[in-house]
Amino acid sequence: MEGSIGQVKDLSGLIDYQDGSVVSKEIIKKEKGTVTLFAFDKGQGLSEHTAPFDAFVYIADGKAEITVSGKVFRLKAGEMIIMPANKPHTLKAQERFKMLLVMIRA
């Protein structure tokens, strides 16, 4: 996304949905962290996992079900959640959704 520096972009327009898939596009990749955009088709998700750092998730489009340490959260476009480091979490698309994931490694 080097060509995007200093330009205004529509976040949701940077990535397209694909039937039956999860699509990701790295926006920024630095030693200290990443910013990644995801598009989840309905029914798709990420299985339970942990991350060694807090993860900031912003829902840019649609609705998502995010479970953190067994607690279910239902988020819609415009909402965010911070998933704590080392806590198990899952993501599932009740309907198509796009999210921005920010991971800071410091």
C-alpha positions as CSV (number, residue, x, y, z in Angstrom):
1,M,0.0,0.0,0.0
2,E,3.0,2.3,-0.4
3,G,1.2,4.1,-3.2
4,S,-1.5,5.1,-0.8
5,I,0.6,7.2,1.6
6,G,-0.7,10.7,1.7
7,Q,-3.9,9.8,-0.1
8,V,-7.5,9.6,1.1
9,K,-9.0,6.2,0.6
10,D,-12.3,4.5,1.4
11,L,-11.4,1.8,3.9
12,S,-14.2,-0.6,2.9
13,G,-13.3,-0.1,-0.8
14,L,-9.8,-1.4,-0.4
15,I,-10.8,-5.0,-0.2
16,D,-13.6,-7.1,-1.9
17,Y,-15.6,-10.0,-0.5
18,Q,-15.0,-13.4,-2.1
19,D,-17.7,-16.1,-1.9
20,G,-16.8,-18.7,0.8
21,S,-13.6,-17.1,1.8
22,V,-11.7,-14.8,4.2
23,V,-9.6,-12.2,2.3
24,S,-6.9,-10.1,3.9
25,K,-4.9,-7.1,2.7
26,E,-1.9,-5.7,4.7
27,I,-2.2,-1.9,4.8
28,I,0.9,-1.3,6.9
29,K,3.7,-3.7,7.9
30,K,6.4,-2.4,10.3
31,E,8.7,-4.1,12.8
32,K,6.6,-2.8,15.7
33,G,3.2,-3.7,14.3
34,T,0.8,-4.2,11.4
35,V,-2.5,-2.9,10.1
36,T,-4.5,-5.5,8.1
37,L,-7.9,-5.2,6.4
38,F,-10.1,-8.4,6.3
39,A,-13.3,-9.3,4.4
40,F,-15.2,-12.3,5.7
41,D,-18.0,-14.0,3.7
42,K,-21.1,-15.1,5.6
43,G,-20.3,-18.2,7.7
44,Q,-16.5,-17.8,7.5
45,G,-14.3,-17.1,10.5
46,L,-11.1,-17.7,12.3
47,S,-10.8,-20.6,14.7
48,E,-9.8,-20.1,18.3
49,H,-6.3,-18.8,18.8
50,T,-4.3,-16.4,20.9
51,A,-2.0,-13.5,20.1
52,P,1.0,-12.3,22.1
53,F,-0.2,-8.6,21.9
54,D,-3.5,-6.8,22.3
55,A,-5.4,-6.7,19.0
56,F,-7.6,-3.7,18.1
57,V,-10.5,-4.6,15.8
58,Y,-12.7,-2.1,14.0
59,I,-15.8,-3.3,12.1
60,A,-15.9,-1.3,8.8
61,D,-18.9,-3.1,7.2
62,G,-21.5,-5.7,8.2
63,K,-21.7,-7.6,11.5
64,A,-19.3,-9.8,13.3
65,E,-19.4,-12.2,16.2
66,I,-16.2,-12.1,18.3
67,T,-15.7,-14.4,21.2
68,V,-13.0,-13.6,23.8
69,S,-12.3,-16.0,26.6
70,G,-15.8,-17.6,26.1
71,K,-17.7,-14.3,26.1
72,V,-19.6,-13.5,22.9
73,F,-19.6,-10.0,21.5
74,R,-21.7,-8.9,18.5
75,L,-20.3,-5.9,16.7
76,K,-21.6,-3.9,13.8
77,A,-20.1,-1.4,11.4
78,G,-18.6,1.5,13.3
79,E,-17.9,-0.5,16.5
80,M,-14.6,-1.7,17.8
81,I,-13.1,-4.1,20.4
82,I,-9.7,-4.6,21.9
83,M,-8.9,-8.3,22.3
84,P,-6.4,-8.8,25.1
85,A,-3.1,-10.5,24.6
86,N,-2.8,-14.2,25.4
87,K,-6.6,-14.6,25.7
88,P,-8.3,-17.1,23.3
89,H,-10.6,-15.5,20.8
90,T,-12.6,-16.5,17.6
91,L,-14.3,-14.5,14.9
92,K,-17.3,-15.5,12.9
93,A,-19.3,-13.8,10.2
94,Q,-23.0,-14.0,10.9
95,E,-23.2,-12.0,7.7
96,R,-20.5,-10.6,5.5
97,F,-18.2,-8.2,7.3
98,K,-15.0,-6.2,6.9
99,M,-12.7,-5.4,9.7
100,L,-9.5,-3.5,10.3
101,L,-7.0,-5.3,12.6
102,V,-4.3,-3.3,14.3
103,M,-1.5,-5.1,16.1
104,I,1.2,-3.2,18.0
105,R,4.2,-5.3,19.1
106,A,5.6,-3.1,21.7
